[in-house]
């Protein structure tokens, strides 16, 4: 059962193809830091791809953590654990 759950959770983490952060969000974040700064179009795409890859990697590892503790449900504590132990 644990193996099937792990495979299911991994599939959920790896099949989500939507962009996690839009370019307008990147611009809003940048403007909060420096109102006069601008992002190049290519840089926006690189940052968006990087953020998507990071979120997918965290979700995948968090799913593995949830499966390891025998849960079929991904919880905040799984994501927190994955970030604290694998992405620092």
PLY file of the C-alpha trace (Angstrom):
ply
format ascii 1.0
element vertex 88
property float x
property float y
property float z
element edge 87
property int vertex1
property int vertex2
end_header
0.00 0.00 0.00
2.79 2.48 0.84
4.44 1.91 -2.53
1.16 2.55 -4.40
0.55 5.71 -2.38
4.07 6.96 -3.05
3.68 6.36 -6.79
0.33 8.17 -6.80
1.69 11.15 -4.86
4.77 11.35 -7.10
2.54 11.30 -10.16
0.53 14.20 -8.76
3.71 16.17 -8.08
5.22 15.61 -11.51
2.19 15.91 -13.79
1.21 19.45 -12.81
2.38 21.57 -15.74
0.79 24.93 -14.95
3.08 27.83 -14.23
3.31 28.51 -10.51
4.24 32.17 -10.81
3.23 34.54 -13.56
5.45 37.24 -15.04
3.20 39.93 -13.59
3.87 38.51 -10.13
7.60 38.64 -10.75
7.30 42.28 -11.79
5.24 43.10 -8.69
7.84 41.46 -6.43
10.65 43.33 -8.15
8.81 46.67 -7.90
8.35 46.12 -4.15
12.15 45.88 -3.89
13.11 48.55 -6.41
10.35 50.56 -8.13
12.65 51.62 -10.97
13.93 48.13 -11.83
12.84 46.25 -14.95
13.05 42.57 -15.91
14.23 41.44 -19.32
11.76 39.12 -21.07
14.28 36.27 -21.20
15.06 36.72 -17.51
11.35 36.55 -16.68
11.14 33.19 -18.41
14.24 31.88 -16.64
12.95 32.98 -13.23
9.52 31.53 -13.95
11.03 28.20 -15.03
13.31 28.14 -12.00
10.43 28.83 -9.60
8.31 26.13 -11.28
11.14 23.60 -11.00
11.69 24.51 -7.34
8.01 24.19 -6.43
7.74 20.87 -8.27
10.86 19.53 -6.51
9.55 20.59 -3.10
6.15 19.04 -3.81
7.71 15.79 -4.97
9.91 15.53 -1.88
6.98 16.50 0.39
4.89 13.73 -1.20
7.66 11.28 -0.42
7.71 12.52 3.19
3.93 12.09 3.47
4.10 8.59 2.02
6.96 7.70 4.35
4.87 8.58 7.38
2.07 6.43 5.94
-0.29 9.21 4.90
-2.30 9.52 1.72
-2.71 13.24 2.36
-0.07 15.89 1.82
0.02 18.32 4.74
1.81 21.56 5.53
4.14 19.71 7.89
5.32 17.55 4.97
6.17 20.59 2.87
7.86 22.29 5.83
9.92 19.17 6.56
10.97 18.81 2.92
12.10 22.44 2.70
13.93 22.36 6.04
15.74 19.09 5.37
16.31 18.99 1.63
16.28 22.56 0.31
18.39 24.65 2.66
0 1
1 2
2 3
3 4
4 5
5 6
6 7
7 8
8 9
9 10
10 11
11 12
12 13
13 14
14 15
15 16
16 17
17 18
18 19
19 20
20 21
21 22
22 23
23 24
24 25
25 26
26 27
27 28
28 29
29 30
30 31
31 32
32 33
33 34
34 35
35 36
36 37
37 38
38 39
39 40
40 41
41 42
42 43
43 44
44 45
45 46
46 47
47 48
48 49
49 50
50 51
51 52
52 53
53 54
54 55
55 56
56 57
57 58
58 59
59 60
60 61
61 62
62 63
63 64
64 65
65 66
66 67
67 68
68 69
69 70
70 71
71 72
72 73
73 74
74 75
75 76
76 77
77 78
78 79
79 80
80 81
81 82
82 83
83 84
84 85
85 86
86 87
